[in-house]
Amino acid sequence: MTTQRRRAGDPRSASRLQRRQILAWLGGAAIGTRGARAQPGPAQPVIGYLGLEAPEPYASRLAAFRDGLAEAGFVEGRNVAIAFRWAEGRYERLPDLARELVEHRVAVLAAPGGAPVALAAKAATATIPIVFEMGGDPVALGVVQDLARPRGNLTGVSSLSVEVSRKRLEFLHEAMPATTTFAVAFNPTSPTAPSQLQSLHEAAEILGVRLRPSPVADEADFAPIFAGAAAQPPAGLVFTSDPYFALRSRLLADLATRHALPAVTQSRDFPLAGGLMSYGGDFTQTHRLAGLYAGRLLKGERPSDLPVQLVTKVELFVNLKAAAALGVTVPPALLSAADTVLE
């Protein structure tokens, strides 16, 4: 049996070689295409969100923050990611959570929820841009040096709602002129508590009433405060400005109803849940503006070039159904001053 060797110039050999080259090229092209498709797209920038509480009580504030981000052109999951850290109402956890976000190398650190959150974020980094949201004076609290030119790596939004704590006492006294003693609930861990208590004592001296300050360490302290105030009628309860209280409005409204105690807080959520009245800033507006600033920082603007925004609008909510149940006659002047009267 013999084997025939084909000559180099045999057209059938050339044809087979060409087929092998074409198949090899097609295979390489297919592998290249699969490799290109497997390549991830550009990495999304990450916002580190330092939350004082938990997602559920923060839901409306988160929605407002995302609305602000959208105004700046950023949508979570589409062109930006958000890494959350929640303190569950435990202020002492904030510094460690802030450091975790810094180690995550976030592009922007969002610190909405008051002075404790902003101060924890500031202590964690001097380079990552920070946007805060609070009710206190950022300059007095040492968060920024100047409102118009913040300098450093922080800017944000303030409603200055801390400054109106004394007005809550004045409004409650106006609704209850015969009351001579008011309980005051305050958070001893809040950096704004001393100034708020001083302002309240000054107002009490002018009104000729006494104050009974009551510190709140955790939720277990609320019931004794309500019970103690209700045991000495006529009496009322004033809450200082603090996110810890604002985010527990439904619990406070339930206690006020149970103990038949007139009370006033900073958050509209309190009268909406059945409490008597509230006086404070519009948190939806401040959180929306914080989200807008976070988006601008992602685009490369510097915190030092973004002045701290002041939301000066303060809302007075009065619940007339609650007033009737409590036997409180709200004077016409107070009703006319209210932004919203719930009937």
DAURWO-V531779 format. One record per helix or strand of 2 or more residues. SS is the DSSP state (A for helix, B for strand). FROM is the first residue (numbers start at 1). LEN is the number of residues. If there is no record, write none. Layout:
BEGIN
SS&FROM&LEN ; SS&FROM&LEN
END
This chain:
BEGIN
A&11&28 ; B&45&7 ; A&59&13 ; B&80&7 ; A&91&13 ; B&108&5 ; A&115&10 ; B&129&6 ; B&154&5 ; A&161&15 ; B&181&6 ; A&193&15 ; B&210&6 ; A&220&11 ; B&235&5 ; A&243&4 ; A&249&10 ; B&262&4 ; A&268&5 ; B&277&5 ; A&283&16 ; A&303&3 ; B&309&2 ; B&314&6 ; A&320&7 ; A&332&6 ; B&340&3
END
